[in-house]
Amino acid sequence: MAGDRLVARPAHHQQFGGAVELHHHRGVRGDHHPLTRPDRHFVGIAAHGGPPVEQDQDLLVASRAAREAHPAVDPVSLDVQLRGRGVRDPVDHGELDTTQRRSHGIRFRPAGSQRQGLSSCQAGVMLWGDVIRYWARWQPEAQALRFEELTWSWAELHRRTDEVAAGLAAAGIGRGDRVGLLLGNRPEFVEVVGAVMKLGAIAVPMNVRLTAPELAYQVGDADCAVVVTEDALAGGLEQARRDRPGMPVVSADGGLDALRVAGGRPPEVVVDEHDPLFCCFTSGTTGDPKGAVLTHRSWHFASMGRALQCRITGADRTLLPFPLAFTGGLAMHLTTLWAGATLVLERAFDPTRCLDLIESERISVFMAVPVIFQTLADHPRFAAADLSSWRVASSGGAPVPPSLLRTFIARGIPMIQAYTLTEVSAAGTTLPTQDALRKVGSAGVSALHSATRVVREDGSDAAVGEVGEICIKGPEVMAGYWRKPEATAATIVDGWCHTGDLGFLDDEGYLTVVDRAKDMLISGGLNVYPAEIERVLAGLPGIVEVAVVAVPDERWGESPAVVAVGDPQRVTPDAVLEACRGQLADFKLPRYVVVRDEPLPRNMSGKILKRDLRTEYADLPGRTTPIR
């Protein structure tokens, strides 16, 4: 059938009576996914001319005939053909009962209406609002979300996100508007993100541990049109509200009743695959937060690559106990969404409950940072727990110690390791499970559809084993930094994202990360930017000069240490912590303080040589007491 086209055509267009002709054509996009599988035969339904269709019965007969003749038919393509015929959509929001949904498996729209956004066949990638619609059509009763005692099917997730999208639209939110989210892990976070997807708006997730000044900066820089939060966190937005007196703040407590339009549906919006979907704040050596603009397209390719690497399908159940507001949490959520799997969402990580859920919910996918995996391995129940369902353990944020790898392998759980960053939609490189012990310390190979280079300062490719800057190119790369064209131009050069991290490629093309050129440290999987701490301490009485560097931490991987030149009688641990509290989130607080007489080492341009300081104080945890 290669090259043919399957079209169900009633032989006579008048009232669509007579026989149905069946022709085949092949899809041409992607692989291994019902949205992008190359061997998926798309089905179209057309008539031999005639007026626009006013009745749907004969088209339904034709569609059923097509599906019976070719059971591998993809209902998305039926939608593309049928909506142009003006056929109404009885699948939406309960207009068909369960039996009818299973019978038709397709979606219709009112006569004269236009599909909201671009379809998968039109756009080349599936837009994220369409992903929700797709799975609600394909598997309406399957579980989309589990949260404590709550369960939502895909049909319910589709309905609820439509209702919230309708409410946001009624509040004036539309394509390109920024919607801030200051929420812990809860179903409403998923609802708002889904609504944003359908409206073509931009979600701005914010860390719940940020201080009021930090939140005010992000809300103002993103120019949020509305912020959705919860009562327990609303106080942190008071400065942002003073700075933006007209900005509404909506509480998610009560199930988003203030936003939801019962039975409502969002307006028709044409969304392009290159439209922004998330603005995720990160920062570099200057410490100034920058919003990485991640698009429908970038998240599509990042999620597809991750799902294919891990063989994630609709049969899987993903446990997510760390924040959706972090890029890593979003990556887990969107990969699960893309694959049509079930997201088991938790408020926070608790090792005992985590093991309970793996057993009771039959968790098959769990992605985390090494410290969380180590905590599980150290739990007294780990050795005896029923982990037979758990088949994907994926770690990022720091190298996994060989001893931890062996612990999980002994339990029948091979571990995938990854090097990721926000600017490439939490994608990057991945170390396959079969290489975990053979390539200890390696970050693996490039993601699907992407490439990795290591370059010298002049931009030329570094030799095998030569340390240089890691650069990544592919569809998962961000569109740029929000309203920061100069920073964007410095980071993305000829399509290559210059990560600022240092590493080398071995003779097999495997990447090893050796340093953070931007001086960022990772503590417990969380990014800590030394420049932010330095900025807070610069005005502390008694300090002449200051630098913050990473020192090893057995539990968290790295911790921030303050190295200062000044008066030790005034630059005390208590004074340092007092200056930082209220200005910085708790995970950014310094853990060590050193006051010295010698000036900090600097290069010829006056920049502090932090690599020298890291070397000098690498043994600091073994010879001084932490201040917190």
N, C-alpha and C positions, 0 to 999 in steps of 0.2 A: 504493500500500500504506500510505499515511500513516494512522496511527491503528490499523492492524491489528496482530495479534500472531502471531508465528510460534511455534507449539508443535507438536512432533512427538508425536502421540498414537496409540498402537496402538488400533485400533477396539474390541478386546475386551481388558479388563484381565486376564482369566485367561491366564496365561503370555504375555501381551503378543503374542498372535497376531493375524493379520489385517493390514489396511491401515494406513498411517500417515497421519494428518491433519496438514496443515501450515498454521499460522496465523502472521501477522506482527504484531510490535509494534516500535516505534521506540525507540532510546535517546534520551536527552534531555540528556546532559551534555557540556560542553566542545566542543573542536574540534581537528581536524587531527591527532589522535593515536589509535592503536588502542584506548587505554584510555578515551578521552573524546570520540570523534568522534560528532557528532549524526546523521550519516547511517549510522552503524553499526547494523545490525539485530541485536538480541540474540535469542538462541534459548533457549527453555525446553523441557523435556521433562516431560510429566506424563501420568498415567494416569487413566482414567475410574474413579476410586475404587479399592477393593481394598486388600489388606494391603500393608505395607511390602515393598519389593522385596528379595528375597534373592539373586536372580541378575541378572547384568548383561548377558547376551548380547542380549536383545531391546532393552534400552535402547541398547546400542551400535549395533544395527541402526537403531533409530529416530534416534539422533544422526547416524549416517552419512547416512541419508536426508535429514535436515534440512540437513546441510552440503552435500550434492550439489544439493539444491533451491535452496539459497541460499548460494553460496560465500563471501559476505562475512561469514558468521557469526562472531561473537566468542566464542572458547572460554571466556572468563571467565564469560559469562552461562550457558553450559552447566554450568559448575562449580557456579554458584549453585543451579541447579535440581537437578542430579544428586546433590549431596551430601545434599540433603534426602530423596532417595530411598534413601539408604543404600548407594550403589554404591561399590565399592572402587576405589581409584586405582592402576591398574597403571603409570601414567607415572612415578611417583616412583621415583627412584634405580635406574633400569635394569630395572624389572619388565617393561617392554615394550622390544623392540628398536627400532632406529632406524626401520625401515619401519612398525612399528605406531604409533610416536609420530606419524609424519607422517600416518598414516591417521586416527587419532582426533583429535589436536590438542586433547584435552580432559583434564581432571584429575579423578580420582575419589578418594574417601576411604572408609575402612572403615565398614561399617554401624554406625550409632549414633554416629559421630564428628561433631564440630563443627568447622567451618573455623577455623583459627588466625587470629585477628583478624577484622576486618570485610572483606567483599568490596567491590570497586569499586562494585557496584550498591547495596550497603547503605549505604555510608559517604558517598557523594557525592564523595570523592576516593580515589585509590588509595593505600593504605597502603604504606609502603616495603618491608616484607617481602613483600607481595603483588606488588610490581613485579618482584622477583627471580623469584618463582614464575611470574609471567606470561610473562616472556621465556624462561624455561626451558621453558615449555610451547609458546610460539609459535614460537620459533626455537632449539631445544635445541642444535643443532650450530654455530650462529653464534658468532663470537668475542666474548666478553665482556671479556677482559683479556689484554693482552700486556705482559710484563715481561722484558726481556732475552731469554733463550732460552725462556721459559715462555709457554705459551698455555693459557687456560682457556676452555672453551665456557660458554654460559649454563647448560646442564645441570650441568656440573661446579661452577660457582659456586654454584648452588642446593644441590647435594649437600654441598659443603664448608662453606657457611654453616650448613646444617642440623646438620652434625656439630659445629661449634664452638658453636652455640647449645645443643645437647644437653649439651656439656661444661660450659658456663657454668651451665646450669640445674642440672646435677648438683652444681655448686659452690655452689648456693644463690642464684644470680643470677636475678631475675625482673623482672616489670613494675615500672618506676619506679626500679630500682637503677642506680647510676652506675658505669660502666665506664670507667676512665681509659685513655688511649692515649698512651704516650710512645714513638713509633715514627717512624723515617724512612719515606720512601716505599718500600713493599714490599707484596707481595700479602697478607701477613697483616693489614695495616691494613684492606684491603678486606674480608677475611674477617670480622674482628671487628666491623666496622661492620654488615655484613650480618647477622651473628648477633644483634647488639643490636636491629636492626630487627625481626627475627622474634620476639624475646622481649618486645618492648615496653619494653626497658631504655633507658637514656640514655647516649650516648657523650660522653665528656669529652676531646676532643683537646687535647694540650699541646705547645707549641713545644719542640722538642728543644734549642733554644739558651738556654732559661731556666736560671737558676742553681738550686742546691739550695733556697735559701729561697723563691724564686719558685714552684718546683714544689710545695714543701711547703704553701704557702698555697693553691694551687689544688686540690690533692688533698684538703686538709682542708676547705676551704670547700664543695666539691662533695660531701663525705662519700662518697668513692669506696669501693665495696665490693671492688674489685679493680683493679689496674693491669696492663695488658699492655705490656711494653717489650721491649728487646733487650739483650743482654749489654753492648754498648758504651755504652749509656745508663743502665744500671741504677744506676750509682754516684750519679747525680744524684738518686735517690729515697731515699738513705739517711736524710736528715732527715725526709722524709715517713714512712718506716717507723718511725723512732723515735717520731714523734708518734702513729702509729697502729700499735701493735705487732701487732695481730691481722689487719692487712690483707694478703692474699696479693698477691704480685707474680709475674707469670707471664712467662717469656721466650718471645718469638716465634721465637727461633732453634731450628732443628730442625723448623720447620713447624707450630708450635702443638701438637706431640704431647702436651704436658702437659694440654692442654684438650680436644683432639679426641676424640670418641667415634665410632669407625669405624662407619659405617652408622647412626649415631644420628639421631634426629629430635627437634626441640624439643617441649616440652609444649604443649598447647592453651592459648592465651592470647588473650583478647579485647582488642584494641588499638583505642583511639578515635583519630580523626583529630586531635583536640586534645591528645593525649598528647605529652609532650616527646620529642624524638628526639636532639637535641644540646644540650649546655651549653657554649657557646663563650665563653671569657673575653675580655673587652675591658675598657677602663677610661676614665675621663673626667678632668675637671680635678683631682679629688682624688688621682688616681693609684691609688686602691684598685681592684683588679681586680674586675670584676663578670661573672658568668656569664649571658650572654644565652641564654634558654631558647627554642630553636627547635623547632617541632613538626612532626609528620608533615604537617599541613596547610600550614604556612608554607613548608616546603621543596617540597611538591608544586606550589604555585602559583608560587613563584620559579623552579623548574626548568622548569615548563611554559612560563612566559613567555619564559624565555631560549631554550629550544629552538625555540619558534615564531618568535621574532624572528630567530634565526640559521638557521632552516629545518633544524635538526638532526634526522636520522632514523637508523634502524637501519643505513643504508648508510654512515654517517660513521665516521671514526676520529679520536679526540681525543687530542692529545699533552698530557700533564701532567708537566712536569719540575720544578714547584715544590711545596712541601709540602702534603700532604693535611691536615696539622694546621691550616693557615690556612683561614679561611672561604672565601677565593677558591679554594683547592684543592678544598675540599669542594664548592663550587658547581659546579666543572667536573666533578667525579666524579659528583655527583647528577644534573646535567643529562644527562650521557652515559648514566647508568643509566636515567633516566626515558625517554629516547628509544630505548633498546635498541641504542645504538651501541657501538663498541669503544673501550675506554680503553687507550691506550698509555702506560703508567706508567714514569717514569724516576726514578732516585734523586735526581738534581739536574740543574740546567741547565748544559749545556755547548754553546756555540754551534756548534761543529763537528759534534758528535754530533746536535744538534737538526736541522741541515740534512741530515745523513745520513738521519735517521729520516723526515723529511718526504718524502725521495725514495724510500727503500726500503719504508717502511710506508704510503706514499700517504696521509699525514696530510691531513685536510681541515679540521679545527677546531683552533685554537690560541688560547688566551686568556692574556694576560700583562699585565705593567705596562710602561709606555713604555720603561724602561731596558733591558728584555730585547729588545724590538723594535728599539731603537736598536743594541744589541750585534749582533743578527743583521744589520741593515742595514750595519753597519761591517765585517762579516766579508768577507775577500777572495773567498770563494766565493759570496756572496749574489747577485751580478749574473748568474752563470752557472748557479746551481743550478736543478734541475728542480722548480719550485714549482707545477706545473700542477694538482696535486690540492688545493692549499691554497686554500680558498674563504672561510673565516671566520677573520678576525683581529679579536679583540675585546680592547680595552685598557681598563684601569681604574686607579685609584689616583692619577692625575695627568693633566692635559691633555696631549694629543699635539701636539707642535710641527708646524706646517704643513709644514715641510721633510720630516719623517718620514712624514707622511700622503702626500705626493707621491711619496716613494721607493717606498712600498708600492703606491700606485695605478699607478705606472709598471711594476711587476711584475705587474699584473693582480689585485692583492689589495686590495679596498676594506676600510677599517678601521671597525669599530663601536667607539664610545667610550661608557663608562658611568660613572655615579656610584653607588657602592654602599656599604653599610655592614653590619656584622654584625647589627645590630638588626632589619634587614629581610631576613634570610636571604640576604645578599649580592645583593639586588635593589636597586631604586631608580629611576633614570632612565637612558635610553639614547639616544644620538644616532645616528640612522640613517646608513648609509653615504653616502646621496645628499646629506646635509647636512654632511658632514665638513668640507668647505672653505668652504661657504656660512656655516656657523655655528661658525667656529673659536673655541675656548675654551668653547663651550657643552657642558653635560652632557646635553642632550637632553630627552626627554619621558617621562612616567610609564610604568611597566611595565604590562603587561596586568593588568587587574582592580584597578589601584591608582590613587591620585590624589596629586598633589603641591600643596602650598600654601606660600606664603612669608608669614609673619605678623610683625606688629609685637610689641613687648613686651607690649601690652595684649591680644594674641590676635586682633586684627582683621587682615584681609587687607591685605598691603602692595600698593601701587599698582604698575602696570607699571614696571619699572626701579628700583623702590625696594628697597633691601637690607633683608632681615629674616631670621628663622630659617626654615630649610627643614624642612617637616613632611611626612610620608608616611603614607598610610592605605591599607590593603589587607590581603588574607589572608596576605601574606608577612611581616607585622609580628610580631615576637617575642611570646611570651606574657608576658614580663616578665623581670626580672633575678632570678636564683636567690637565693631567701631574702632579698631586699632590697625589701620592699614600698614603702618610702618612695622609693627610687630609681626603682622602676617607676612609681609614681604621678606622679612629677615628669617622667618621660619620655613616658609614654603618657597622653594627655589626650583623652577622648572618642573613643578609637580612633586618634587621630593620634599618630604617633611623632615627638617633637620631637628632631631630630637633633643640635642644638647647633651645626650648621654654618650659615654665613651665605651667602645668595645672593639672586638676583632672577630674576623671570620676565620675558621680553620680550613684545612684543605678539602673538607667535605661540604663547605658552605654553611656550617653551623655557627651561630652567633654566640659569643660570650660577652656579657656586660661586665665591664671592669670598674667603672666609676660613673658618678653623676656629675657631668660637667656643669650643670646648673646649680650644683651644691645642694639640691634637694635631698632630704633624707626620708627614709620610710620607716615609720615606727608602728609596728602592729598592723601593717598594711595600709596605714594612713600617711598621706603626703604631709610633710612638715617642711616649711620653707624658711631657712635660716634668716633671710633678709627681713621677714616679718618680725621675728624676735629681736633682731638687731635694731630695727626701727623703733621698737617700743623702748629698748634699753638705752638708746642713744642719749636720751635726756636725763638719765638717772644721775643724780648728784654723785660725784666721785669718779665717774668713768671718763677716761681719756680716749680710749679706743676699744672697740669690742668686735669680736667675731663669734659666730655660732657654727659649730661643726658637729658632725655625727661621730658618736663613739659606739662601740659594740655593746649590745644588750642581749643577754642570754635569752630573755623571754620575748622581747619585742623586736629583735633584730638590730635596731639602731635607736639611740636616744640623743636628744640635743644637749650639747655641752657648751656653756658660755666661757669663752676665754677673753678676759678683760685686762686692760692696763689701767691702773688707777689706784685709788686709796682703799686698801683692804678694810679699813675701819668703817667705811661708808658703803662699799660695794659688798654687802653681806648676802648670804643665801636668802634670808628673810626679805631683804630689800629687793632683790631680784624677783622673787616670786610675787611680792606685793605689787611691783610695777607691771608684771605680766597678767596677773589675774584681773579679769574684767575687760581686758583688751584682747586676750587670746583665748582660743578654745583650750580646754584642759589637756588635750593630747599634745598641744604645742608647747606646754610649759617646760622650761629647762629642767634637766635632771641632775646636772653637775655644774659647778661654778669654779673657775680657776681665776685668781687674780695674780698677775705677774708684774715684775718690774721691767723686763725687757720689752722693747717695742715689738709689735706684731710683724712677722716677716712680710715683705712686700716686693713686688717685681718693679721693673724700671718705670712702668706706667703708674705706679702707686697702688696697684690692686693687692689686696691681702692674699698671700699664698696659702689658701686653706688646705691644700694638699699637704703642705709641710706641717700644718697644725694637726691634721688628722693623723699623720704619722707620729708626731711627737706625743700626742695624747691618746694613742690607740689603747694603751694599758690603763687609762684613767679609772675605769670601773674597778680595777683590782687594787688601786692604791688610794682611793678616796671614798668617802661616804656620799651616797646620793642625797640631794636636798629634798626630795619628795619620793 
